[in-house]
Amino acid sequence: MRTSRLLLAAGALALGLAASLAQAQVVKLNTSVGDIKITLDAEKAPKSVANFLAYVKAGHYNGVIFHRVIGDFMVQTGGYTPDLKQRPTKAPIPLEAGNGLMNIRGSVAMARTGDPNSATSQFFINVVDNPGLDPGFASDGRGYAVFGYVSEGMEVVDKIRAAQTAVSPKNPAFQNLPTTPILINKATVEK
């Protein structure tokens, strides 16, 4: 009797997880080096997901570059055009780190300044496991909020990660800028 209850509970949990994944929203980034699909976790990071989707739907990411590429760490985008002009942003959102999602290879997290509640449009894709970005391990103890993961196109992320980078001759604040711009042509919500 107990075994059948456990099996029934496990089956219900699996069905619930499958239903949750089936309802998860996916954003496709059509980049100049291929497509990346990001599955969002609105259950664990509702504010970050809503913020990200608002930027996608507004066309904010169309035509921005990957402006920070560190091959053994992460690739960052979401804020700058090829001429290194920053796109206007909405108000910052509160930090949602500590939601159970970890900064592991393929996870997608909100970029921020030293202020934990400063995330706007910029995000990054972890290209390796980065436990030092998780709450409790991050230098400020707060961490970086993961809100999704690359569900297709990690080979494209690896192409971006392998790009040759240099300090920008136009603006030395850009220390890890790909020498050949890598663009998000268009970001769209798939489902």
PELIN-V688463 format. One record per backbone hydrogen bond with DSSP energy under -1.0 kcal/mol. CO is the residue of the C=O (numbers start at 1). NH is the residue of the N-H. E is the energy in kcal/mol with one decimal. If there is no record, write none. Layout:
co->(CO;CO)
nh->(NH;NH)
e->(E;E)
This chain:
co->(1;2;3;4;5;6;7;8;9;10;11;12;13;14;15;16;17;18;19;25;26;27;28;29;30;30;31;34;36;37;37;38;39;41;45;46;47;48;49;50;51;52;53;54;55;56;61;64;68;70;70;73;74;75;76;77;79;80;81;85;102;103;104;106;107;108;108;109;115;119;122;123;124;125;126;130;131;133;134;134;138;141;145;147;148;149;152;153;154;155;156;157;158;160;164;166;171;173;174;176;177;182;183;184;186;188)
nh->(5;6;7;8;9;10;11;12;13;14;15;16;17;18;19;20;21;22;23;40;190;38;188;36;185;186;34;31;29;151;152;27;149;45;49;50;51;52;53;54;55;56;57;58;60;59;64;184;76;73;74;127;70;125;68;123;87;65;84;81;104;130;107;150;126;147;148;124;118;93;111;77;109;75;106;133;134;144;137;138;141;136;110;41;108;39;37;157;158;159;160;161;162;163;179;177;174;175;168;69;166;66;32;63;30;28)
e->(-1.9;-2.4;-2.5;-2.4;-2.8;-2.7;-2.5;-2.4;-2.5;-2.4;-2.4;-2.5;-2.5;-2.6;-2.6;-2.4;-2.6;-2.3;-1.6;-3.0;-3.9;-2.9;-2.3;-2.1;-2.3;-1.5;-1.2;-2.1;-3.5;-2.2;-1.4;-2.7;-2.0;-2.0;-2.6;-2.4;-2.3;-2.7;-2.9;-2.0;-1.9;-2.4;-3.0;-1.5;-2.0;-1.6;-1.9;-3.1;-2.9;-2.5;-1.1;-1.7;-2.7;-2.5;-1.4;-2.2;-3.0;-2.7;-2.4;-2.2;-1.9;-3.4;-2.7;-3.1;-2.5;-2.9;-1.2;-2.7;-1.2;-2.1;-2.2;-2.5;-2.6;-1.9;-3.3;-2.2;-1.7;-2.5;-2.0;-1.9;-1.8;-1.2;-2.4;-2.8;-2.8;-2.7;-3.0;-1.8;-2.2;-1.2;-2.2;-2.7;-1.4;-1.5;-2.6;-1.9;-2.1;-1.2;-2.6;-2.6;-1.9;-2.3;-2.1;-3.6;-3.2;-3.0)
